[in-house]
Amino acid sequence: QVQLVESGGGNVQPGGSLRLSCVASGNIGSITSMGWYRQTPGSQRDWAALIGTTGTTRYQDSVKGRFTISRDNAKNAVYLQMDSLKSEDTAIYFCSMVVDRTSVWGQGTQVTVSS
């Protein structure tokens, strides 16, 4: 069984920074796509940043220029560097990886941006 463990969430003030980490463990063959998604209570989950096998990235317009997604294949990890945080970034953040053609999700970590 593959499990994703997230860390790095918390409370920050507007304009602050936060770095989220997600590490996969278990029986892993290959990992293709990795991504970060976020969800506000009462709203559906939506993608924020994606990174492909070769490192190609894609960002939602709302986070473009402020968030940076990266991966470390040797560690089976994906990261999300979040800068210039805004109150509207407040959400539960989930990491996801496609492991052996199956989507695996982290447990979610709360990010709250407020003053």
N, C-alpha and C positions, 0 to 999 in steps of 0.2 A: 504494500500500500504506500502510495506517495502522499506526503504531507507537506504543506507549505506553512512556514512559520514567519509571521510578520513582526516587525519591531519598528520603533521610531515615532509612533504617533504621540500626540499630546496636545497641550494648550499653548498657543502662541499669540502674540499681538499682531495686529495688521502691520505688514511690512517685514515681518520676521521670516525666518527660514526653518525648514524642517527637512530631515532626510529619512525616508522610509526604506527599510530593507525587507527582503523576502527571500528566504532560503528553502529550497526543496530538499527533502530527504526521503529515503526509501529505495524501492526498486525502480531505478531510473534507467531507461534505455537512451532515448534521445529527447531533447527539448527543442521545440521549434519556436513558436511565438511566445512572447511574454508580454504582460501588460498590467497596467494599473487602471482600476475602475473605481468609481465613487458613487455613493448613494446617500441621499438625504431622506430622512424619515418621511414617508408618504409619497416619495418619488421613486421611479424605477432606476435601476442601476445603469450607468452609462460609462463608456470608456473615457479615459483622460489621456493616456499615453500608451503607445504600443511600440514594441521593438521586435523585429524579425530575426530570423536565423543569422543573417549576415550583418546585423547591426543597424539595419534601416529603421528609422524612427518615424512616427507619426504622432501628431499632437492635436488635441481638440483646440479649436480657436480660443476658447476661454482660458486655456493655460499656456498657450504658445508664447514663447519668449520668457516665461517664468519658471516652467518646470523642465527638468531634464531627466530622461529615462536612460538607464544604462544596464548592462548585464555583464556578469562574470561567469562564463561557461564552466570554468574549472571549479567554481564553488556552487554551481547550480543556483545562482542568485540573480535577482533583479532589484534595481534600486530606483528610487524616485527622489531627486533633489528638488525641493520646492522652495522657491525664493519669492520675495515680494508678495507674500501671502495676503489674501483678501478675505473679508468675512464670508463672501460667497463660496470660498473654498472649503468651508466647514462641511464635513461629510464623514461617513465611514468609508475608508479606503480599503479596497480589496486588491490583492495581487492575484494574477492568474497565469498559468503556464500550460501549454499544450505538451503533455508528456506522452510519448508513444501514441499520438493521435487522440488523446483523451484530455479534455480540459480539467484542470485541477485548480481549486480555489483556496485562498487563504481564509483565515477566520475573520478578517476585517480588523482594522485599527482605527480608532476615533481620532480625527483631527479637528480641533476647534480653534477658530481664529476669531478673537474678540478682544476688545479693550475694556 
